[in-house]
Amino acid sequence: MTNFKINVNAEHLAGLFDSEDGLAGLVTEVLNQVLDLQATEALGAERYERSEERRGLRNGYRPRTLYTRVGPVTLRVPQTRDGSFSTELFSRYQRSEQAFVLALMEMVVQGVSTRKVAAITQELCGVSFSKSLVSRLSANLEPRVQAFNERRLDGQYAFVLVDAMYIKSRQGDRVVQRAALIISGVRADGYREVLGVRIADTESYTTWDETFAWLKARGLKDVMYVVSDEHAGLYAAVQRHFQGATWQRCQVHLMRNILSHAPVRQRADVAAAAKRIFAAASMQEARRLLDEFVEAFSERAPKAVACMENGFEDAMAVTALPEKYHKRLRTTNMMERVNREVRRRERVIGIFPNDESAWRLIGALLAELNEKWQARRYLDMDEYRDWAQEQARAAATLRSVAAA
């Protein structure tokens, strides 16, 4: 879209902030100007302008209200006589904003919110609300989140990254912990995708088994590497559903485990030596550095050494890939960033009014994140494809030799 210049003079700006609706008024002013400018661009002419390039005629406005964190914003949407004008402003209106406000509304409507949350909700929404309003907003948002979370997964996903985060949800009169299982993948073209989210009682073999079965039913295939933290149930589910795939243990989580077993006085030295191992470009180099690590700390930090030895093979599995892929696939840092975005909203809510509210908010946020990811390639997969073909030829040769 063309870059637009928005005009709000200083005197008018001061007047907006002096009013009770200050920031909401400013947002309304700016967005209405954006809509008018979009209409001008679509029609090829200003209002009342006579031009050979004009592609249609205006036909007044219709109101459209958005519920935002600065209050309700009622916009004037330009209309055309042939109905040709359309805008992405509303389709791009953040689903997570809607889910965020809706979750807070639910807390008040169900009578479980504190006075503080009630005050925040009133400030964010700026209007009184009822169960009917909550139902209406929910009916509008849920199908969009559902469509994203249940969409068909077409193509190949060589790399899959998984993580779980814990949230609190109300079940009747009780507050219980729930695990949000979030899965992302890297397609054959190098772009990332959020594959889905599920709300489960806990993180266990059963929940990960059901989650992977759900993803495969939606089309997930050709998985070569699964990157995650160490979790026995998760590892067992990976082994069952992705036979032949390599499990890459997150090096950051292993580092934390190693340091938790190291004496305080030795932690700086242990961390520095462990980092050198994790940065190794090949398994051969990593084994050499591991030998040095064992020799240096077997007496000073024996538990840390045992932890490193136990996790070494899985943490260094990524060295089988070309070196350019090591940095981004040796940890779950990508998923940690996703979790931080979810936490920003979850901390405000504190306790979700129900599991559906948690699923709706997290799903909406992930849908937006997924759209942003499509704007930029995450990995150049050309070298990976050459490597994969070479691996396939080597495996075929070994099978031929064995058969002979």
Secondary structure, DSSP 8 states (H G I E B T S, - for coil): ---------HHHHHHHHHSTTHHHHHHHHHHHHHHHHHHHHHHTS-TT---TT----EEEEEEEEEEETTEEEEEEEEEETTS----STTTTS-HHHHHHHHHHHHHHHTT---HHHHHHHHHHH-S---HHHHHHHHHHHHHHHHHHHT----S-EEEEEEEEEEEEEEETTEEEEEEEEEEEEEETTS-EEEEEEEEESSSSHHHHHHHHHHHHHTT-----EEEE---HHHHHHHHHHSTT-EEEE-HHHHHHHHHHTS-GGGHHHHHHHHHHHHT-SSHHHHHHHHHHHHHHHTTT-HHHHHHHHHHHHHHTGGGGS-GGGHHHHSS-HHHHHHHHHHHHHHHHH-SBSSHHHHHHHHHHHHHHHHHHHTTS-----HHHHHHHHHHHHHHHHHHHHHH-
